[in-house]
Amino acid sequence: MISLMEDRCQALREGGITNFFISILIVIGIMLSYLTQHYRIISRGSSEGISPYFVLLGVTSANAQFGNILTFPASRADVACCKEVSAFECTAGLLGIAQIGTQWICFAIILVLFLVFFRREDDELLDDDSVRDDDRPTWRTALGVAGLCLVHGLFVVIISAALAFGAPSYLAAWANILGIMAAAFAAVQYIPQIWTTYKIKQAGSLSILMMTIQTPGGLLFAASLAARLGWAGWSSWGVYVMTAIMQGILLGMAIRYEWAAQMEGGSGREGSSSPPQRPAYNRRTTPRALPSPGPYSAHLQAYADTQEEIERALDRESTQGYGENQPLLAPGGLGSSGTR
């Protein structure tokens, strides 16, 4: 351990200004790329189109990856070297940890936004099996995903802390286990999202800009970690190589579907006779159904396709509801003579 620490301290002293600024740019790039995803969900007012299992695997992979970099011997040596080197050299050496920590925080925010903007009202209104979409995740599934992410994060923290204080000699093996866990989750992370995107034939709330930034950025990030940790740190940087490849596949699918949708929309404006598409859901603009579903709001898709038809159906239902609640013998009712 002493020899490793001396080698790491010497490596930190030899670190150049170029590597420092590249690491800073990577941190900024990670933040900006995830901010586009956060903005996409918030601006649409919905997390529709994002697979809950993609979120589950992403958060658990980030948990394991962050635990891996914190318990990896080279990282612990870098932290210890901060007592021996200058503040600048210490900061430059810890930027690798900061990069992974930033990614972990940003993906955790996606989990929060996924829950906040989940379409819970659909679970309350679509009780009829004939109108429920079996492929659409339920609120119970979303809560289960959040619970599993929390339990997994606590598991990583507790085991890592126990080994750090009770059996530090096993930390290197535990770091490799976490690295393998992160790589395994990352390897399959995009499979459920690729399937979801294939099923709905659109990007939904996925940010194409985020994937455009992260696909090449992931390879650059992996190269940065590999340069710092070497082949011995394969469990830390290998996960990002796998993630970048899978994300590139998803990016290609999303661009293809969005391009096809734009082309179809353009041909429709030129005089195509194709039926109008139902407007996309948005919490801010799409009218909500009545608190107690009526004959129209309970099966709205059977009566309306356009925004105007949706509003007309809801207005008709509210008018009928008022008439049904009015007593027959009340003034203006059917049995009233019009005078007291």
C-alpha positions, -999 to +999 in steps of 0.1 A: +000+000+000+029+024+008+045+017-025+012+023-043+007+055-024+042+067-034+035+059-070+002+077-070+016+108-053+043+109-079+018+106-107-003+134-092+028+157-091+035+149-127+000+156-138-002+183-164-024+213-168-039+198-200-052+167-182-067+189-155-087+210-180-098+179-199-111+165-167-129+197-159-145+197-194-157+161-188-174+171-155-191+201-172-201+179-202-217+153-179-237+180-161-248+197-193-258+164-210-280+153-180-295+188-177-309+184-212-326+152-200-339+169-169-352+197-190-369+174-215-389+157-188-399+189-170-408+207-203-430+179-215-446+175-180-443+138-184-418+109-180-437+089-206-414+070-229-388+063-203-386+027-192-387+022-154-363-007-158-339+016-176-340+039-146-336+010-122-305-004-140-291+030-145-293+041-108-281+007-095-252+008-120-243+043-109-245+032-072-221+003-079-198+024-100-195+052-074-188+026-047-162+011-070-143+043-076-144+052-038-131+018-027-106+012-055-070+012-041-057+038-066-085+062-056-079+057-019-042+064-025-051+096-044-071+108-015-043+100+009-018+118-013-037+151-008-016+154+024+016+152+004+009+173-027-004+208-035-040+217-035-040+219-073-024+185-077-049+171-052-079+186-070-066+173-104-062+138-089-097+137-074-115+148-106-120+112-117-140+106-085-158+139-091-168+128-126-184+096-114-200+113-085-215+139-108-229+112-130-244+094-100-261+125-088-275+134-122-290+099-128-305+100-093-323+132-103-337+114-133-352+089-109-368+117-089-382+134-121-394+100-133-415+097-102-426+134-100-439+135-136-452+099-137-488+099-152-505+087-120-539+100-132-541+073-158-540+046-131-569+063-114-590+067-145-582+037-167-598+010-145-614-007-175-592-035-189-605-027-224-588+006-224-557-001-202-524-004-220-506-035-206-472-023-218-475+010-199-458+009-165-480+014-134-474+037-105-468+006-084-440-004-107-425+031-104-425+030-066-410-005-067-381+008-089-375+037-065-375+013-035-350-011-051-327+018-060-328+030-024-322-004-009-293-011-034-276+022-026-278+015+012-264-020+006-234-006-012-228+021+014-231-003+044-209-030+030-182-005+018-182+012+052-180-021+071-150-033+050-133+001+052-134+001+090-133-037+098-115-054+070-097-030+047-077-058+031-108-069+013-117-035-002-098-042-034-118-074-040-150-056-031-142-028-055-138-053-083-171-069-073-188-035-075-171-029-109-184-062-123-218-054-109-218-019-125-206-034-158-233-061-157-261-036-150-248-012-176-245-039-202-283-046-200-293-011-189-303+001-224-321-032-234-354-023-218-352+013-230-344+001-265-374-022-264-397+006-250-385+030-277-391+003-304-426-003-291-437+033-290-418+043-321-407+076-307-382+091-283-408+102-259-393+120-229-358+107-238-334+136-247-318+130-281-294+158-273-283+141-241-275+109-260-257+128-287-234+143-261-229+112-240-223+087-267-189+101-278-184+116-243-187+082-227-158+070-248-137+101-239-146+096-203-135+059-204-102+069-220-097+095-193-102+070-165-081+044-184-052+068-186-055+075-149-061+040-136-044+018-163-055-017-172-058-026-136-088-002-134-107-020-162-137-025-138-140+013-135-136+025-171-149-006-190-185+001-179-184+034-198-172+017-230-202-007-229-226+021-220-215+043-249-220+014-274-255+007-261-264+043-260-253+048-295-277+021-306-306+038-288-296+072-302-298+058-337-333+044-331-345+077-315-332+098-344-348+074-369-382+075-353-382+113-348-371+118-384-398+095-397-424+113-375-413+147-390-414+134-425-449+119-419-461+152-404-447+171-434-465+149-459-497+153-440-495+190-442-491+187-480-525+172-484-523+136-471-556+120-463-542+102-432-563+105-401-553+132-375-530+120-347-541+124-311-522+153-296-493+144-273-500+144-236-488+174-216-498+182-180-500+219-187-521+218-219-540+185-220-574+189-202-578+165-173-608+142-171-635+149-146-629+136-110-656+110-115-652+095-150-684+098-170-696+082-203-671+103-223-641+108-200-639+071-191-634+062-227-621+094-242-601+078-269-633+063-284-649+098-288-620+121-296-589+122-316-580+159-318-577+185-291-609+202-302-629+170-300-615+162-265-627+196-252-660+192-269-666+158-254-657+170-219-679+200-223-708+178-234-702+155-204-701+183-179-733+198-193-751+165-191-738+159-156-753+193-145-787+184-159-787+150-142-779+164-108-807+190-110-840+180-092-869+174-115-893+196-095-868+224-088-873+257-106-864+251-142-867+213-138-889+191-159-918+191-135-917+228-127-943+251-140-918+280-140-936+298-111-935+295-074 
